[in-house]
């Protein structure tokens, strides 16, 4: 049962253009609101699909989006290293961030060389526009840490490590340069001990919640299509890990999301 208490959550990272969500978007939104999820950021993974994402965020005043290229697409998207085109797409009035960009060494969908080149280009866009970057990092802690820290030392920029699954050292390095860390349904999994520990001690002003819909449904919905409504269950888990209330997690993550994605502010 969902408590009848006034508070609201933001799903800081979901993919509303993916067909499993898009085909029933109005119902997805209705269920989200029933679970206190009032705003969403629809994340771009390839500029080939950016028009669909832009139309979604234009239609709904409580949905925003990002523009960029996922590391899986770094060798495929013809604009993956095109600074000018990425920058242009990031200047849409409802675009709140660059990405998702980053490194994924778990799969070989794109070469490491292409991933690094595309990530570097998108970091440069972030720096140029003073727009935060949404970072995907999987099995790439060492290279990710080096790229973030070296680029930050040359020119400041802000961002978030989304769906965090890295180690404590990457978390520390990201926090040291002012980045945010976002927790997805993975934090609810029973074997996610190190991740749960990180979620318990990340500073109050440096963490976000997300679903990464339609992927990674939290317990008790594993195996089902994920939806923004499940931000509620992720926040509930984090409230227990941090020994605080769900309402407090909602308050802190809302404040943090608006501090990161400044274009979302009223």
N, C-alpha and C positions, 0 to 999 in steps of 0.2 A: 504493500500500500504506500502511495506517495503522500507525504505529509502536506497538509493544507497550510503551508507557511509561506510568507512572502520572501522569496529570494529567486535569483535567476542565474543560470549557468550559460557559459559560452562554449560551444564546441569549436575549438580553435583550429581544427584541422579535419576536414572531411572532403569527400569527393562526390559532390552532388550531381556531377555530370555523368557518373558511371551508371549504366543502364539499370542495374538492380535498384538504384535509388531514384534515378530520374523518372523511370516509368511510373512511379507512384509518389512523386515528390510532394504533392499537396497532403497526402495521408501521412507521409514521413514527417512533414512539418507539424501537422496536427498532433501526432504522437509525441513529438519533441516538446511541444508546449505543455502537454499534459505532464511531462516529466521535468518541468521548470527550465528547459533548454530554450532560450529565447532568441539567441543569435548564433550565427554560424559563419565560418570562413571556408569557402569552397576552394580547394587547392588545385592548382594547375600542374600537370605532369608533362605536357607537351604543347607547344604553341599551335600544333595542328588542330587542337580542340578548344582553343581559347575563346572562340566566338560563342560557343555554347555556354561556357562558363560565364562570360560577360553578360549574356542574356539572362541567365539565372539571377545574377546579383543585381541586374538592372530592374528585374520584375519585382523582387522582394526587398523592401527597405531594410530588413534585418539580416540580410545575407551580403557578405563581402567576398572578395576573391584575391588570389595571387596570380602572378604570371611568371612562368619559367619552365625549365626542363629538368625532369627527373634523371638521375644518373643512368637508369636503365635505357633512357632514350638518347643518351649523349652521342652514340654512334649512328643514330637513326634520324633524329630530328635535324633537318637541314639548317635550322636556325640556332643550333645548340651553342655556337660560338659567335653568334652575330650580336655584338654589343648594342648596336643601334636599334635593331628590331626588338630585342628584349626590353631595352630601355623604353621604347615607344609604347609597348604593350603595358608596361608597369605604370604608365602615366594616366591610365584610365582612372576616372574619379572614384570608382569603387574598388580599385586595386590597392590593397593594403600592404603587400609585401612581394618580394622576389622569390621565385622557386615554385615547387620544391626542388632544390638543387643539392648536390652533395656527392657522396661516394658510397657505393655498395659493392663490396668484394665477395659477397655471399654467392651471387650469381655472376655469370659472364655475359650478360646481355650487351654490355658495352665494355670496351677495353679500359684499363686503368688510365691510360694516357688520355683517351677521349673524355673520360669522366673528370679528370683533374682539370683539363682545359676548359670544359664547359662550366665547371664549378668556379674556376678562377674568373671567367667572364661574368658570371652572375654575382660574384662578390664585388666585382668592379662596378656593376650596375647598382648594387646596393649602396656602395660608397658614393657613387655619383649622385644618386637621388636622395640620399639620406633616408632610405626605405629599408626596413628590416628584411633579412633573408631567412627563409624557412629551410632548415638544413636536414637532409636525410643522411644518416650515417649507419652503416651496417658492416660489421667485421672489418672496420677500417680506422680503428681508434688512433693509431700512431700517425697515419697520414692526415687524418682529419685534424688532430691536435696541432700538427705542424702548420697546416695551411691556415687554420683559424688564427693562431697566435702570430704567425709571420705577417699575415695580411693586416691584422689589427695593429701591429706595431708600426706599419707603414702609414696606415690611414684608418681612423676609427670607423667602425660600423657596428650595427646591432643585429641580433637575430635570435633564433630559437632552435635548439636541437629537438626536433619533433620525434614523437614515438620513441623516446630514449630507451636504448637497450645496451648502451656502452658501459664501460667500467668506471670505477671511481675516479681514476686519473683524468679521463676525458671530461667527466662531470666537473671536476675541480677546475680544469683548465678553462672550460666554457664559462663557468661562474666567475672566474678571475677576470675575464675580459668583459663581464657584464651581460653575458648571454642568459637567456631563459632556457629552462628544461621542461619539456612537455611530456606528460605521462598518458599512455593509452591503455586499452584493455589488458595489455600484457602485464601490467602491474597487479592485476587481480589473480593471475595464474599462481597456483600453489608452489611451483618450483622457481618462481622469480624472486629468490631471497635477496640477492644483491641489489636488484632494482628496487625492491620494497624498502630496503635499508636506505638507499639514496633518496627515495621519495619521502622518507620520514625526516630527513635532515636538511633538504634543500631549503634555503632561506624563504621566509614567508613572501617576500617580494620577487621571487625568481622562478616560480613554477606555474605551469598551465595544465589544463586538461583537454583531452581530445579523444575522438573515436577512431580516426583514420577510416571511417566508413567508406566502402562497405566491408572492409577487412577487419580482422582481429577483434571479434566480438568478445566482450568481457564475460567472465563467469557471472550469471548462470546461463549465458546465451551462446557459448562456444559451439561452433559448427553452423550457426545461423548467420544470415546476412546482418551485418552491423548497421546501426542507424545512429544519427545524432542523439536520439533520446537516451542512448546508453551512456552518454556523458554523466548522467545522474549516478549510475552504478559505479563508474570509475571514481567519481568524486566521493562517493560514499566509502569506497575502499580506502582512498587516500585519507579521509577524515579519521578512520580507525588507525591507520599507520601513524598519523601525526597526533593522535590523541586529542582531537578537537571535534567540533561539530561540522556536519555537512554544510550548514549555513555559513560557517566561517570559511570553509574551503571555497564555497561559491563566491563569497565576498572577495577573498584574496585573489582567486584566479580571474575573476571579472576585472578587478583593478589592474592586475598584471597584464592581462590581454589587451586592455585599452591603453596601457602604458607602452606596450610593445607596438601594437598596430594603431598608431595615433590617429589615422584617418577614420577609424571607427568611432571616435569620440563624438558625442552629440554636438 
